Amino acid sequence: MTSSSSTSATADTAPAYFTAYENLAMERSASGVLTLRFHTDGGPITFTGQTHSDLPRALEAIAEDRDNQVLILTGTGDRFMTDIDGPSLGDITKPLNWDRTYAEGRRVLQRLVDLEMPIVSAVNGPASVHSEYVLLGDVVVAAESTVFSDYPHLTFGIVPGDGIQVVWEEILGFNRARHLIMTQGSFTAQQALDWGAVAEVVPQERVLERAVEIAEQLARRPQLLNRYLAVMLRQRVSRRMAEGTALGMALEGLTAADMAYRQAIG
């Protein structure tokens, strides 16, 4: 992580959760700016069932650690997240398997939106898988190469009900979000800037650096001010997330079960 501050959490002193999750790399500056970077073996991430299980647990640990002042979310390399390993999620047509996915999916978005610290997103390139994670950031800095979309849901034949529908509607507006989700459309970083969905668009090599600059500036504020700004400013979306994922993921599971039925009848 590029920062003028020395790193407070060294390999010897970092909390155990920093290295507990195979797809989540964490590093914290002396001022308490925690960078969470998605990766697979040090390169761009392929989202898996393990990632799906680990992320809500990691967010809970991050929330409980008062040494964390600001969170930066970013990816690795030239993209945020574009690949997903569908089979690793298990047989989502089976109710007991979907029950686990349902619980994890609801927790990750709710824990992210309820995180009591500012979130700065450094969108380092295309985000066609779980773009809602970074679009929930209080400040979103996107690379010029970024394109936002939702590849997996309609491609797999399931309803996008895991929170992306709430986030896109909140940041893009009701009609635009419906159009893009219904048609499996996409939007560029520049369009996102024009529509007010991101704060800044910068060259790819500047994304993390700029996010760190903003995060370090925020970290200089009193912690309680930061905590309760986050609570206040995300109150509406927190409420909507609780409602939206409860129904949305139930409908997503129903369409997943229909996949097996359609395959059975040929």
N, C-alpha and C positions, 0 to 999 in steps of 0.2 A: 504494500500500500504506500502510495506517495503522500508524504505528510511532512510538515516542518517539525512535528512533535516526535520525540523519541517514543519507541514502542514500550508500553508498560507491561504488556502481557508477553513475556518471553517464553521460549519453549519450556523452561523450568518452572515458571510461575503461572502460566496460563491455566484457567479453570479446565477441569477434565472434559467438559462438554465441548470445548473448542475442537477437539480431535476425535470426538465420539462418533461422528457421522461421515460415512465414506464419500458422500457427494457434497458436503458442506465444509468449506475451508473458512476459518475465522481468524481474524487478527484485530487487535485493539490498540489504539494509540494511547499515549500517556494522558490525554484529555478525556478518554472514555468513548472515542468514536470506534464502534465495532463494525468491521466490514465482514459481511457474510457473502461468500462467493460460491456460486453453484459450479460444480465441475464433475467430470468423470476422468479419473486417472490424470488429473492435472490439465486436461483439455476441456473443450466445450461439453456441456453436460448432455447425457442421454437420461431423460427422466424415467425412473423405474418405480416399481412397487416399494422398494426400499426407501427411495427418496420420499415417496408419499407417506410412509410411516414415520420417517425420521424428522421431517420438517416441523410438524406440530410439537414434537418433543423438544426440538432445538429452540423453537420460539418460546416455549414455556421456560426453559432454562435461561434464555436471554432476558425474559421479562423479570425473572426473580433475582437477577444479578444487578445490584445497585451500582456497580462500577461501570455499567453500560449507560452512557449518556445519550448517544445518538446511534442509530443503525443505518448502515449503508447496505443496500441490496444490489448485487451485480452478478454478471456471469463471467465466463472465461473465454478468452480469445476474441473472435470476430462476431460472436452472436451471444444473445442472452440465453435463449432456450428454443431449440427447433426440433429436437429429436425425442421420441418417446418409445419405450419398449413395452408395447401393449401386453404381450403375454406375461410379463413379470408382475402385472397387477393381479394376476390370478383369473379364475373364471368368474367374471363379473355377472354372468347370467344366473349364478347360484345365489339365493338369498343370504346365506351365512357369509359368503365371500363379500357380497355387496354391503352387508352390514358393517364390516370392517372399513371398507372404502368410504361408506357414508359417514361414519364417525370421524375418520381421519380427515376427510375432505371438509367437513363442517368445522372441525377444530382448527385446521391450519388457517383458513380465511378469517375466522372469528378471532383467533389469537393474534393474527397479524394486524387486523384493524383495531384491536383493543390494546395493542402494545403501547405502554405508557412512556413513550419516548419518540422524538421526531424520527421519521423514516425518510432517508434520501435515496432515491433510486438512480443507479448509474446503468442505463440501458445500453449495453455495449454492442448492440447489433440486433438482428431480427429476433422477434419474440412471437413465435407461432404456437408455443406451448406455454400455458399458464402466464400469459401476459398480464393477467390481473394482479399477480404478485407485485410487479414493479409499478403498475399503474395505480396501485393503492398508496404509493409513496406520497408524503406531504410535499416534497419537492422532487420532480422527475427531470433528470437530465438524460437526453437521448442522443445517441450517435446519429450522424447524418444518414448512415446506412440502415437505420432501424426501420423495419416494417412490422406493424402489429397485425396479428391475425389469430384465428382459432382453428388450427389444423385438425386436432384429433376428434372432436366430438361428432360433427356431421360426417366426417370420413369414416368413423367407426359405426355410424348409424345410431348415435345416442344423443339425447337432449343435453345441451350445455347448461347444466343446472348447478354446477359446483361453485358458483359465485361470480364467474365471469360475466354473467348476464346482469348482475347487480352493478358491478364495477363499470362495465362499458356504458350502461344506462346513466350512471351518475356522472361520468366524465364526458360523455359524448352527446347526451341528450336522448330522449325517449325514441323519437322516430329514426334518428341516425343509427342508434344501437340496434334497434329492431331490424332495420334494413341490412346492416352488416352481418348480424348473426344469422338472419334468415337466409341470406345469399352466400354465406361463408366468405364474406368480403374481407378486405384488408385496408389499412391506412398507413401512410408513411409518417416518418418523424415530422416532416414539414406540415403535413395535414394535421397531425396531432397538436403541433404548436399553434397553428392557425385556429384550431377548434378549442384551445385552452386545456388540452389533455396533458400536455407536458410543459415544463417551465422554460427549458432551454434546449437547443439543438446545437451540438458542437461536433468537431471532427472526432472520429472513433478513438484516436490516440489520446484525446483530451477528456474523455468522458469520466473516467475514474478520478483523474486529477481534479476536475471541476467539482465533482461530487464531494470529494474530500475537503476542498476549500469551503464549500457551503456547510458541510457537517461540522468542521472544526469551528466555524463561526458560531453555529448554533450551540455547540458544546460549551462555549464561554458563558452562556446564560446560567442562572441558577437552575439546579436540577428540578426543583418543584415547579418552576415556571415552565420548563420544557415538558414535564410530565403532564401537567394539567392543560397546557395548550393542545397537546396531542389528544387528550380525552375530550376536550370541548370541540375541537375541529372535526373529529371523526364520529361524533355522537350519532348523527343522522345515518351515516353509512353503516355504523355498527348495528343499529337497530334494523336497518334494511337487510343487512347480511344475515342476521339471525332468522329473519322471516324467509328470505329468498333461498337460502341453502336448505332449509328444512323441506320446503316444497320442491325446490329445484332438483335436489339430489334424489328425492323419492321418485320423481318423474324420470330422471336419468336412469335410475335402477330399473324402472318399469320398461323403458325402451331397451335397456341391456337384456332383460329377460326375453323381450320379443325377438332379439337377435337369434337366440337359440330356437325359439319356436319357428321362425321363418326358415332357418336352416333345416330343421327337422321335416318341414313339409315341402322343402325343396323349391 
